[in-house]
C-alpha cells in the first residue's frame, strides 16, 4: 500500500478550509444576532414611536 501524500494533503486542506469557513460563519452570525440586529430593531422602534406621537409633541424626547 502506497502512501499518497498529495491526496492526503489535499484532503487535509479541504477539511481545514471547511473548518475555517464554519468558524467565520459562526462568528458572523454571532455578530449579527448579538450586536447588529438589536441595534437595527431598536432604531426601527424609536422611529415608529416618533411617527405615532402627535405633531406638537415631536420636539420633546
MOPAC internal coordinates of N, CA, C and O (Angstrom, degrees):
PM7 1SCF
backbone

  N    0.0000 0     0.00 0     0.00 0    0    0    0
  C    1.4535 1     0.00 0     0.00 0    1    0    0
  C    1.5282 1   109.03 1     0.00 0    2    1    0
  O    1.2310 1   121.44 1   -54.80 1    3    2    1
  N    1.3092 1   114.85 1   125.20 1    3    2    1
  C    1.4592 1   119.34 1  -179.02 1    5    3    2
  C    1.5215 1   109.64 1   -91.09 1    6    5    3
  O    1.2310 1   121.65 1   -28.08 1    7    6    5
  N    1.3024 1   114.45 1   151.92 1    7    6    5
  C    1.4563 1   120.89 1   178.00 1    9    7    6
  C    1.5268 1   107.99 1   -96.06 1   10    9    7
  O    1.2310 1   120.55 1   -66.39 1   11   10    9
  N    1.3063 1   116.55 1   113.61 1   11   10    9
  C    1.4518 1   121.43 1  -178.28 1   13   11   10
  C    1.5263 1   109.00 1   -92.23 1   14   13   11
  O    1.2310 1   120.71 1   -91.06 1   15   14   13
  N    1.3215 1   116.25 1    88.94 1   15   14   13
  C    1.4665 1   120.10 1  -174.66 1   17   15   14
  C    1.5288 1   111.70 1   -67.78 1   18   17   15
  O    1.2310 1   120.03 1   144.42 1   19   18   17
  N    1.3308 1   117.54 1   -35.58 1   19   18   17
  C    1.4684 1   119.07 1   179.96 1   21   19   18
  C    1.5209 1   110.75 1   -62.78 1   22   21   19
  O    1.2310 1   120.32 1   136.68 1   23   22   21
  N    1.3236 1   116.99 1   -43.32 1   23   22   21
  C    1.4718 1   120.15 1   179.92 1   25   23   22
  C    1.5266 1   111.09 1   -67.57 1   26   25   23
  O    1.2310 1   120.69 1   141.44 1   27   26   25
  N    1.3212 1   116.29 1   -38.56 1   27   26   25
  C    1.4697 1   120.02 1   179.86 1   29   27   26
  C    1.5199 1   109.94 1   -65.18 1   30   29   27
  O    1.2310 1   120.19 1   134.37 1   31   30   29
  N    1.3368 1   117.24 1   -45.63 1   31   30   29
  C    1.4550 1   119.96 1  -179.93 1   33   31   30
  C    1.5243 1   111.47 1   -67.43 1   34   33   31
  O    1.2310 1   120.22 1   144.27 1   35   34   33
  N    1.3176 1   117.19 1   -35.73 1   35   34   33
  C    1.4671 1   120.09 1   177.07 1   37   35   34
  C    1.5244 1   109.79 1   -64.40 1   38   37   35
  O    1.2310 1   120.42 1   135.36 1   39   38   37
  N    1.3202 1   116.81 1   -44.64 1   39   38   37
  C    1.4628 1   120.57 1   178.47 1   41   39   38
  C    1.5289 1   110.79 1   -63.37 1   42   41   39
  O    1.2310 1   120.51 1   136.82 1   43   42   41
  N    1.3370 1   116.63 1   -43.18 1   43   42   41
  C    1.4690 1   120.09 1   179.16 1   45   43   42
  C    1.5247 1   110.57 1   -62.85 1   46   45   43
  O    1.2310 1   120.39 1   142.02 1   47   46   45
  N    1.3219 1   116.87 1   -37.98 1   47   46   45
  C    1.4600 1   120.35 1   177.66 1   49   47   46
  C    1.5137 1   112.41 1   -65.04 1   50   49   47
  O    1.2310 1   120.67 1   139.41 1   51   50   49
  N    1.3311 1   116.33 1   -40.59 1   51   50   49
  C    1.4694 1   119.64 1   178.31 1   53   51   50
  C    1.5216 1   111.08 1   -66.85 1   54   53   51
  O    1.2310 1   120.41 1   139.08 1   55   54   53
  N    1.3298 1   116.82 1   -40.92 1   55   54   53
  C    1.4644 1   120.32 1   179.23 1   57   55   54
  C    1.5206 1   110.34 1   -64.67 1   58   57   55
  O    1.2310 1   120.37 1   135.43 1   59   58   57
  N    1.3396 1   116.90 1   -44.57 1   59   58   57
  C    1.4647 1   118.82 1  -179.96 1   61   59   58
  C    1.5239 1   110.71 1   -65.72 1   62   61   59
  O    1.2310 1   120.09 1   145.79 1   63   62   61
  N    1.3235 1   117.44 1   -34.21 1   63   62   61
  C    1.4646 1   119.89 1   175.75 1   65   63   62
  C    1.5103 1   112.04 1   -63.59 1   66   65   63
  O    1.2310 1   120.58 1   139.43 1   67   66   65
  N    1.3228 1   116.50 1   -40.57 1   67   66   65
  C    1.4725 1   120.35 1   177.28 1   69   67   66
  C    1.5220 1   111.05 1   -65.46 1   70   69   67
  O    1.2310 1   120.56 1   140.02 1   71   70   69
  N    1.3172 1   116.54 1   -39.98 1   71   70   69
  C    1.4685 1   120.19 1   179.13 1   73   71   70
  C    1.5249 1   110.46 1   -64.06 1   74   73   71
  O    1.2310 1   120.56 1   135.71 1   75   74   73
  N    1.3247 1   116.54 1   -44.29 1   75   74   73
  C    1.4659 1   120.54 1   179.13 1   77   75   74
  C    1.5184 1   110.69 1   -62.71 1   78   77   75
  O    1.2310 1   120.13 1   136.79 1   79   78   77
  N    1.3270 1   117.35 1   -43.21 1   79   78   77
  C    1.4637 1   119.78 1   178.84 1   81   79   78
  C    1.5228 1   111.51 1   -64.36 1   82   81   79
  O    1.2310 1   120.23 1   144.10 1   83   82   81
  N    1.3200 1   117.16 1   -35.90 1   83   82   81
  C    1.4619 1   120.77 1   176.06 1   85   83   82
  C    1.5159 1   112.03 1   -63.99 1   86   85   83
  O    1.2310 1   120.72 1   138.21 1   87   86   85
  N    1.3179 1   116.23 1   -41.79 1   87   86   85
  C    1.4660 1   120.05 1   178.65 1   89   87   86
  C    1.5231 1   110.99 1   -66.01 1   90   89   87
  O    1.2310 1   120.48 1   136.97 1   91   90   89
  N    1.3245 1   116.69 1   -43.03 1   91   90   89
  C    1.4694 1   120.65 1   178.61 1   93   91   90
  C    1.5189 1   110.66 1   -63.12 1   94   93   91
  O    1.2310 1   120.46 1   138.25 1   95   94   93
  N    1.3249 1   116.73 1   -41.75 1   95   94   93
  C    1.4641 1   120.78 1   179.00 1   97   95   94
  C    1.5225 1   111.41 1   -63.24 1   98   97   95
  O    1.2310 1   120.58 1   136.13 1   99   98   97
  N    1.3161 1   116.50 1   -43.87 1   99   98   97
  C    1.4720 1   120.14 1   179.18 1  101   99   98
  C    1.5225 1   111.05 1   -64.49 1  102  101   99
  O    1.2310 1   120.25 1   139.67 1  103  102  101
  N    1.3203 1   117.13 1   -40.33 1  103  102  101
  C    1.4670 1   120.13 1   179.01 1  105  103  102
  C    1.5207 1   110.81 1   -65.49 1  106  105  103
  O    1.2310 1   120.30 1   139.64 1  107  106  105
  N    1.3182 1   117.03 1   -40.36 1  107  106  105
  C    1.4621 1   120.86 1   179.13 1  109  107  106
  C    1.5192 1   110.94 1   -64.30 1  110  109  107
  O    1.2310 1   120.45 1   136.14 1  111  110  109
  N    1.3236 1   116.75 1   -43.86 1  111  110  109
  C    1.4685 1   119.74 1   178.25 1  113  111  110
  C    1.5139 1   111.05 1   -63.50 1  114  113  111
  O    1.2310 1   120.09 1   140.41 1  115  114  113
  N    1.3281 1   117.43 1   -39.59 1  115  114  113
  C    1.4674 1   120.56 1   178.89 1  117  115  114
  C    1.5143 1   110.21 1   -63.32 1  118  117  115
  O    1.2310 1   120.16 1   134.73 1  119  118  117
  N    1.3289 1   117.31 1   -45.27 1  119  118  117
  C    1.4654 1   120.04 1   179.06 1  121  119  118
  C    1.5206 1   111.11 1   -61.79 1  122  121  119
  O    1.2310 1   120.33 1   138.89 1  123  122  121
  N    1.3319 1   116.98 1   -41.11 1  123  122  121
  C    1.4565 1   120.05 1  -178.77 1  125  123  122
  C    1.5221 1   111.40 1   -65.44 1  126  125  123
  O    1.2310 1   120.33 1   127.89 1  127  126  125
  N    1.3247 1   116.97 1   -52.11 1  127  126  125
  C    1.4644 1   119.76 1  -173.30 1  129  127  126
  C    1.5135 1   113.77 1   -75.27 1  130  129  127
  O    1.2310 1   119.51 1   153.47 1  131  130  129
  N    1.3257 1   118.53 1   -26.53 1  131  130  129
  C    1.4680 1   120.20 1  -178.43 1  133  131  130
  C    1.5147 1   113.33 1   -94.18 1  134  133  131
  O    1.2310 1   119.93 1   150.53 1  135  134  133
  N    1.3409 1   117.73 1   -29.47 1  135  134  133
  C    1.4619 1   119.71 1  -173.06 1  137  135  134
  C    1.5281 1   111.80 1  -115.99 1  138  137  135
  O    1.2310 1   120.20 1   120.92 1  139  138  137
  N    1.3131 1   117.23 1   -59.08 1  139  138  137
  C    1.4640 1   120.43 1  -170.49 1  141  139  138
  C    1.5246 1   112.98 1   -71.51 1  142  141  139
  O    1.2310 1   120.26 1   129.82 1  143  142  141
  N    1.3208 1   117.11 1   -50.18 1  143  142  141
  C    1.4640 1   119.93 1  -175.00 1  145  143  142
  C    1.5273 1   112.54 1   -61.23 1  146  145  143
  O    1.2310 1   118.58 1   132.77 1  147  146  145
  N    1.3410 1   120.31 1   -47.23 1  147  146  145
  C    1.4728 1   118.40 1   178.71 1  149  147  146
  C    1.5292 1   112.99 1   -60.29 1  150  149  147
  O    1.2310 1   119.98 1   142.83 1  151  150  149
  N    1.3457 1   117.64 1   -37.17 1  151  150  149
  C    1.4650 1   119.50 1   178.74 1  153  151  150
  C    1.5197 1   111.28 1   -66.22 1  154  153  151
  O    1.2310 1   120.44 1   138.76 1  155  154  153
  N    1.3220 1   116.77 1   -41.24 1  155  154  153
  C    1.4601 1   120.32 1   179.25 1  157  155  154
  C    1.5272 1   110.53 1   -65.22 1  158  157  155
  O    1.2310 1   120.53 1   134.88 1  159  158  157
  N    1.3352 1   116.60 1   -45.12 1  159  158  157
  C    1.4664 1   119.88 1   179.93 1  161  159  158
  C    1.5211 1   111.20 1   -65.07 1  162  161  159
  O    1.2310 1   120.11 1   141.89 1  163  162  161
  N    1.3335 1   117.40 1   -38.11 1  163  162  161
  C    1.4590 1   121.32 1   178.73 1  165  163  162
  C    1.5302 1   110.38 1   -64.30 1  166  165  163
  O    1.2310 1   120.12 1   136.72 1  167  166  165
  N    1.3229 1   117.37 1   -43.28 1  167  166  165
  C    1.4648 1   120.90 1   178.06 1  169  167  166
  C    1.5240 1   110.76 1   -63.82 1  170  169  167
  O    1.2310 1   120.34 1   140.42 1  171  170  169
  N    1.3299 1   116.96 1   -39.58 1  171  170  169
  C    1.4624 1   119.92 1   177.79 1  173  171  170
  C    1.5216 1   111.15 1   -64.43 1  174  173  171
  O    1.2310 1   120.22 1   140.22 1  175  174  173
  N    1.3330 1   117.19 1   -39.78 1  175  174  173
  C    1.4620 1   120.57 1   177.91 1  177  175  174
  C    1.5202 1   111.34 1   -64.36 1  178  177  175
  O    1.2310 1   120.13 1   139.95 1  179  178  177
  N    1.3375 1   117.35 1   -40.05 1  179  178  177
  C    1.4659 1   120.13 1   179.04 1  181  179  178
  C    1.5232 1   110.77 1   -65.00 1  182  181  179
  O    1.2310 1   120.30 1   138.70 1  183  182  181
  N    1.3417 1   117.04 1   -41.30 1  183  182  181
  C    1.4659 1   119.89 1   178.26 1  185  183  182
  C    1.5210 1   110.94 1   -64.35 1  186  185  183
  O    1.2310 1   120.51 1   140.49 1  187  186  185
  N    1.3268 1   116.63 1   -39.51 1  187  186  185
  C    1.4655 1   121.10 1   178.31 1  189  187  186
  C    1.5301 1   110.50 1   -63.64 1  190  189  187
  O    1.2310 1   120.43 1   138.86 1  191  190  189
  N    1.3249 1   116.78 1   -41.14 1  191  190  189
  C    1.4664 1   120.45 1   179.93 1  193  191  190
  C    1.5284 1   110.39 1   -66.29 1  194  193  191
  O    1.2310 1   120.04 1   141.73 1  195  194  193
  N    1.3210 1   117.54 1   -38.27 1  195  194  193
  C    1.4713 1   120.18 1   178.48 1  197  195  194
  C    1.5235 1   110.79 1   -64.78 1  198  197  195
  O    1.2310 1   120.40 1   140.65 1  199  198  197
  N    1.3269 1   116.84 1   -39.35 1  199  198  197
  C    1.4623 1   119.88 1  -178.99 1  201  199  198
  C    1.5236 1   111.64 1   -68.37 1  202  201  199
  O    1.2310 1   119.81 1   150.38 1  203  202  201
  N    1.3124 1   117.97 1   -29.62 1  203  202  201
  C    1.4652 1   120.84 1  -176.61 1  205  203  202
  C    1.5191 1   112.60 1   -81.98 1  206  205  203
  O    1.2310 1   119.59 1   164.96 1  207  206  205
  N    1.3523 1   118.39 1   -15.04 1  207  206  205
  C    1.4574 1   120.49 1  -179.72 1  209  207  206
  C    1.5238 1   110.04 1   -75.59 1  210  209  207
  O    1.2310 1   120.16 1   -30.46 1  211  210  209
  N    1.3189 1   117.31 1   149.54 1  211  210  209
  C    1.4678 1   119.93 1   174.35 1  213  211  210
  C    1.5232 1   110.98 1   -61.44 1  214  213  211
  O    1.2310 1   120.27 1   -26.53 1  215  214  213
  N    1.3249 1   117.09 1   153.47 1  215  214  213
  C    1.4651 1   121.33 1  -173.65 1  217  215  214
  C    1.5226 1   111.60 1   -59.85 1  218  217  215
  O    1.2310 1   119.73 1   140.22 1  219  218  217
  N    1.3252 1   118.11 1   -39.78 1  219  218  217
  C    1.4611 1   121.09 1  -177.42 1  221  219  218
  C    1.5048 1   113.53 1   -66.27 1  222  221  219
  O    1.2310 1   118.92 1   160.16 1  223  222  221
  N    1.3276 1   119.66 1   -19.84 1  223  222  221
  C    1.4621 1   122.51 1  -175.29 1  225  223  222
  C    1.5348 1   112.88 1  -102.90 1  226  225  223
  O    1.2310 1   119.73 1  -174.02 1  227  226  225
  N    1.3018 1   118.11 1     5.98 1  227  226  225
  C    1.4704 1   119.87 1  -175.70 1  229  227  226
  C    1.5229 1   112.48 1   -70.78 1  230  229  227
  O    1.2310 1   118.83 1   155.65 1  231  230  229
  N    1.2888 1   119.84 1   -24.35 1  231  230  229
  C    1.4622 1   121.99 1  -178.18 1  233  231  230
  C    1.5192 1   112.43 1   -69.49 1  234  233  231
  O    1.2310 1   120.01 1   154.12 1  235  234  233
  N    1.3141 1   117.58 1   -25.88 1  235  234  233
  C    1.4720 1   121.41 1  -177.90 1  237  235  234
  C    1.5322 1   109.33 1   -87.91 1  238  237  235
  O    1.2310 1   120.75 1   -42.56 1  239  238  237
  N    1.3486 1   116.18 1   137.44 1  239  238  237
  C    1.4702 1   119.45 1   179.47 1  241  239  238
  C    1.4989 1   109.02 1  -117.17 1  242  241  239
  O    1.2310 1   120.10 1   180.00 1  243  242  241

